[in-house]
Amino acid sequence: MTNQYETVFIVNPVLPEPQVKDTVEKFKKLLTSNGAEIVNEEFWGLKTLAYPIKNKKTGYYAFFEFSAPTTLIKTLEVEYVRDENVLRFLTTSLDKFALAYNEKRRKGAFKKSKTEVAA
């Protein structure tokens, strides 16, 4: 049985950018090699954290939206825990409303136009 999921994880900001990209690719390969189909992938870059995590105030954010068998989620989360470069992660199952929202977001429905920003 496959469900729709999204996962966000924060990578250690001390790493050089190529190593951060390698970490993101590692998890992408883990998903695809275990039968997941990646619907959307985003790299949000270096962001300030709301509170320090492991004495770090910033982190690189990566996001995947995918459909996968339910058994893959446990494997993915075990790999997050094992990887010392990952500070935090969150994986959620998507319902029909979240899927509709994500579809609109991908198409740019929520981006502000220049006139809205200037106002």
N, C-alpha and C positions, 0 to 999 in steps of 0.2 A: 504494500500500500504506500503510495507517495502522497505527501502533503507539501504545501508551500511554506517556506520558512524565510526568515531574514536573520542575519547574524552581523553583529558589529563587534569589532575587537580593537583594543588599544595596544599599540606596539611601543616599546621603550624608546624614549626620545634621544637617548644617548647614542644609539646605533647610527652608523653612517647610512645615508639614504639608500645606497645599493643593497645593504643588508636588510633594510626595512622592506624594500620591494621584493627581495628574496623570501622573506617571511610571509608576505601576502601571497606570493606565488605558490609557496608551499601549501597553504591552506586551500587555495584554488585547485591545485592538483589533487589534494586529498578529497575534495568534494567530487570533482569530475571522475577521478579514478574509481570512486565507490558508487557510481551510478547517479550522481546528482546532475541536474541540468541548471546551469547558472542563467538566470533571467536578467539580472542586473548586477553590475559590479561598479563600485565607486571607491576612490581613494580620496578622503577628505583632507589629507595632509596633517600638518602639525597644528594642534589646537590646545588651548589652555584648559586644564581640567578644573572642574568645580571644586575639588578638594584634592590634596596631595595623595597619591597612591605610590607606595614604596618610596617615599621621599622625592617623587617626581611631580612637577607642577604642570608639565605638558606631556603630550603623547601624540603619536601618529594614529589616526583613525582610518579603519578600512571597513567596508560594508559589502555584503553579498546578499542578494535575494535569489533564492533557488528552490527548485522542487526536488525532493529526495525521499527515499524510503525512511520510515521512522527510525529504523535501527541505526542509520548513519549519524544521527544527532549525538548519541552517546559517544561514538567514536570520535567525532569532531571535538566535543567538549573535553574528552580525555586528552586529546592532542593539544588543545589550548592550555590545559593545566600543566602538561609536561614541558611546553615550550617556555623557557625562562624569559624570552623576549616579549611575551604577551603579559601586559599588566592586568587587563580586565577583558571580559567578553560577555556578550548577551545574545542568546539565540531565542527567537520567538516563533511560534506557529502563527500563520496568517489566516484570518477568516475572510469571507467574501467581501466585507467592507474594507478591510485593510488592502486586499488585492486591488479593489477599485481605486482606492486612494493612491496606492503606489503607481498604478497605471497612469493616473492623471499627473502625478508628480514627475514621472519620467517624460511625459509629453510637455512639461513646462507650464502647466496650468496655474501653478502657485508662484511663479516668478514675478517679481514686481517690475513693471515697466519703468522707464526713466522718468516719466511724468509723475508716477506715484511716489517715487523715491524723492523727487525734488519738492513735493508738496509738504 
